[in-house]
Amino acid sequence: MPLGLSIPEPVARQPWRVILPLTALALFGTAVLYSASPVPGGSMRPWAMMHIIHYCVFLAMALIMARFPREWFKLAAYPIYGTILFLLVLVEMLGKIGGGSQRWLNLGFMTLQPSELMKPAIVLVLAAFFDALPPALTASWRGLVPAAALLAVPAFFVLIQPDLGTMLAICFGAVVVIFLSGLPLRWFIGAGLAAAIAAPIAFFTLLHDYQRKRVTIFLDPENDPLGSGYHITQSKIAIGSGGFFGKGFGNGSQSHLDYLPESHTDFVFATMAEEWGMLGGLFILLVFAVILRWGMEIARSSNDRFSQLLAAGMTSTIFFYMAINLMMVMGLAPVVGIPLPFVSHGGSSMLTHMICIGTLMAIQRWRTGGRSFS
């Protein structure tokens, strides 16, 4: 009897192509967080246990989202956007301050970072906007101005928290959707030139002192190795000392001796690389390649504009966080406080990226008429 006939049909039709590599990545992240625990010898507390719980709960949420029809996503786009925008306003009024930034809302049972939720929300609302816009108006100011306004308002509230990294992630996903919607390429070239001219002005007038220092330290981290350049210097030491095979599970000195800051969040990749070496890094890159290829295949094979824009935007959001985090810990980008999806500790980050995965699962199911995820 073929093996496939013995598997229950509801189980067999699940999107195992993404669930299996994603689960392997989350379990690997759990092992890294176990080793990074402040408890000698490693422990499931305080980070590893919560990481795997967050993954299981939000994976179940993603599988439920996958059952939602296309019309639900369209109808919910503006209410979701408006709700998260309202939460961003509440952050300014009642938000919890941590690490010098005001980004979180204390809900009692959990601490929520609304700016994280705006990443998939801005993609959803822009996909709904351009889907409803007549194609003839896409390449006009009637397509650009409302889309720019939908992006500018939340970007402003996130920037003043201040949270430059999340603001850039929100802008990246939005720009991908706007570009793929069909706006003229010359507009993007013009915007790029304007940004290049405005960047030096913004550097000296809009950025906070610590944000400017991050840029200068990125250019020359050895200039202040025990001060502003400490994070990236220790991260490079951790990654380089791991070599190809790593020092072995639980044997990392940089994280265990507290030389590496934020070893369980922003710099979790450095924690991993010290113990698992280049092999561990290649495993993480391979899993992300599988996930991103799956997402772009869904975008290319979708047969309606809303699905194409939504899938491309969600995939791009995951890619941005993965790429910037890896560049950041290796000294190829300024330190902007961006976690590594599915590996770093953090409930809001896990929730956001599982929303992206759940949305992609739903789009894949729409393509097959709700029959399966093949």
N, C-alpha and C positions, 0 to 999 in steps of 0.2 A: 504494500500500500504506500503510495507516495506520501512523503512527510507532510506536504502542504495540506492533505485531506484530514489530518489528525488535529490541525490547529483550528480552534473556533474561529468562525468568520469575523466576528467583531474584533478579535485580537489580530488576525492576519491582515486586516485592512488598515491598521494604524500605520502612520508614516515612519516606519522603523528606520528608513534610510537616514533620517535626521535624528530620531530619538536615540539610537544606539551610540553614534559618535558624540552626541551632546551629553549623554549620560556618562560616557567614558571621560569626557572633559571635566564634568562636574565632580566625578569621583576622584579624578587626579587632583583637582583643586582642593577637595576635602583632605586628601593626603598631605598636600603642601601646607594647608592651614593647621592640620594636626601637628605637623613638625614645627610650625612657626609659633605654636602656643607658648605663652610665658611659663607654663608649667614645665619643669625639667623633664626631659625624656619625651615630651610631646603629650598632648591631651586633646580629647574631643571638645573640651571647653577652653576658652569661651567662643571660638570661631568655627571650628570644623562641624560641630553638631548643628549649629544654626544654619550653616551653609547648605548642608544636605537637606535639612528640613525645608528651607526656602526653595531649594530646587524641586523637591517632590511636590510641594504645595503649588508652586507656580507652573510646573509641568502639567499638573492636573487642570489648572486654570487654562493653559494653552490648548489642551485637548478639548475642553468645553468650548472655548472660543472657536475652534475649528468647525464646530457644528453650526455656527451662526451663518445665516444667509447674507448674500451681498447687500440686500436692501437694508438690513439692520445696521451694517457698517456705515452706509450712506446717511441714514437717518440720524445716527448717533454722532456723526462727525462734528457738527457745530455745537451741540450740547456738551460733548466731552471737552472740546476746545475751550468753551466758555467756562466750564466748571474748573478746569485746571488753571485758567487765567485768574479766576476768582481766588483760588488757593494761593497763587503767586502774590496776589495783593495781600492776602492774609499773612503771608510770610513776612511782608514788610511791616505789618501792624503787630503781629503776635508771635513771630517766628523765634525759634530757639537759636541762640548764638553758640557756635562751636568752631574753634580754630580760627577765630577772627572773622568769620562769615556768618550771615544770618540766612540759612537755607532750609531749615527744617521746621515742621509742625509736629508738636507732641499731641498725638491722638489718644493717649492713655495706654492703649494696647500695643501701639507701635509708634515709631518716629518716622514720619513721611517726608521725603524730599520732593515737592511738587515739580521742581524744574526737571527732574529725571523723567517724569511722566509726560512732559511737554515734547520730548523727543519723538515718540511715536504719534502723539496727538497732532503735531504740526504737519507731519507727513499725511496723516489721515484727512485733515481738514483741507489741505491743498489738493490732494487727489480728488476729493469730493468737489472742490471749487472748479478745477479744470475739467472735470467730467461733465459738470453742468453747464460750463461755458461753451457756447457755439464755437466750433473749430475756426470759423472765419474771424472771430474776435480774439483768438489766443495770441496772435502776433501783434496786438494793439495795446495801447495804454490801458484799455479796459481789462486786459488780462494781467498786466504787470502791476498796476497801482494797488488793486485790492489784495493781490497775493503778497506784495511787499508790506502792506499794512498788517496782514495776518501774521507775518513773520516779525515785523519790527516791534510790536507791542510786547509779546512775551520775551523777545531777546533783550529788550530794555530792562524789564523787571529782573531777569536772571543776571544781567551784567551788573546791576547795582547791588546785588546781594553781598559781595561780588562773587561770581562764579564764571570766570572766563572760559574754562574748559567746556562746561555744559552749554554755555551760550554758543560756542563754536560748533558743538555737536548738533544743536538745534538748527543752526544756520546751514550746516552741511547737508543734512537730510532734506531741508526745505529747498535749497538751491538745486539739488539733484532732481527733485520733483518738478521744479519750475523749468529747469533746462530741458528735461525729457518731454515736457508738455508741448514744446514746439516754439518757444520764444526765440526770436532771431539771435543768431550767434553774435552779431555785432554788439548787441546790448550787453552780453556777458563780457566781451572784450573791453568795451567801454567801462563797465563796472570794475573790471580788474585793474584797468589803468587808473581809475579814480581812487580805488583802494590803495594802490601803490603810492599815489601822491598823498593820500590822507593818512597813511600808516605812521609816518614820522610825526605828524601833528598829533595824532591820537596817542602815540607813545609818550609824548611829553605832557599832554593835557588831560587825557581821559583815564589812563591806567593809574592804578594805585602804586605806591612806592615799591611794595613787595612784588607786584606784577612786573614792573620795569626791571627790578633786580633779577627776576627769573630769566628774562631775555638776555641780559648782559652776562649772567652766570652761564647760560646755555652756550654763549659764544666763547667763554673762557672760564670753565669751572675751576681750574687750578688756581685762579686768581684769589679765591677765598675758600680753600678746601675744608676749613674747619667752621666756616660760617654759612653763607648763602649757597656755596657750592658743595656742602656736605652731603646732601641727599644723592646727587648724581654721582659724586666721587665714590661713595660707598656702594652705590648700585653697580657701577662699572667694576669695582673690586670684586663684588660678589659674583657677577656674571663671569668675569675673566678667570677667577680662581676655580670655577667649576670645571673648566676644561671640557673635554668631549663626553666623558662618562659621569662627571660629577663626583662630589666627595662622599656620596652615599646618603640614604634616607636618615634624617635626624642628625647629620654631621656638619651642617652648615654653621660656620662660626660667625659670620656677619650678622645674621638674624638672631642667633641664640645668645650672642654677647651684646645685643642691642646696639650694634654699630649701624645697622640698616634701619632707617626710620620707615614707618608705615609698611612694615614687612608683610602685613596681611591684607592690605588694600592696594594702594597705588603701585607699590613696588613688590607685589607678590611674584611677578615674573622673575625678578632678581633672586628672591628667596628660593624659587624653584630651580633656577639655573645653577645656583651654587651646589645644590644637593643632587640634581638630576642631570646637570651638564647640558651640552648641546643636544643630546638625544631627547631630553625632555622638552627642550625648545622646539625641536623639529616635530615632535608629537603634537604640541599645541598648534603649530602652524598648519600641520596636516589636517587636524580636525576643523580648524577655521576655514581652510580651503574647501573642505567637503560641504560645510554649512553655507558658505558664501556662493559656491557653485550651484548648490540646490536652490538658493534664493533667486539667483539670476536666471536659472532655467525656468522657474515659475514665472518670473516677469516676462521673459521672452515668449513663453508659450501661452500666456493669457490672451484671451480673444476680445477683451474690451479695455477701453482707455483707463477706467478707474482701477481695475485690477493690475494693469501694467505699472501705472504710476505708484500705486500703493506698495506693490511687491518690491519694486526697485528702490523706493524710499526706505522701506524697513530694512532691506539688505544693506543699503548704504550706511544706515545708522549703526548697525553692528560692525561693519567694516571700519568706520571712522574710529570707534572706540578701541577696537583691537589694534589698528595701525598706530594711532597716536600713543596709546599706552606703551606699546613695544618700542616705538621710537623714543619716547620719553625716558624709559629706564635705561636705554643704551646711549643716551646723550645725543640723539639725533633730532630732538625737539625739546623746547622748553618744558619744565615741569608745570603742568596745568591741573593736576589733581583729577586724572581720569582713570577709573578702575579698569581692570581687564575683564571683559564679559565672561560670566560663568565660572571664573576662577577666583577673582577677588571676593573678599567678604563684604556683604552689604545687601540688605533686603531690597532697598529701592532700586539699586542697579539690576539685581536679579529679576525683579518684577518687570522693569522696563524692557529688558531684552527678551524675556519670555513672552511679553505682549507682542513683540516683533515676530517671534517664532510662531506664536498662536495665530497671528494674522496671516503669515505665510502659509501655514497649514490650511487655513480657511480658504485662501485664494486657490491653493492647489485643489481643494475639494470642489470649489465652484467650477473649475475647468473640467472636471470629470462628471459634472452633473450631480454631485453628492454621493456617487456610488463608492468611491475609494480614493486613496491617496496615490495611486500609481501614476 
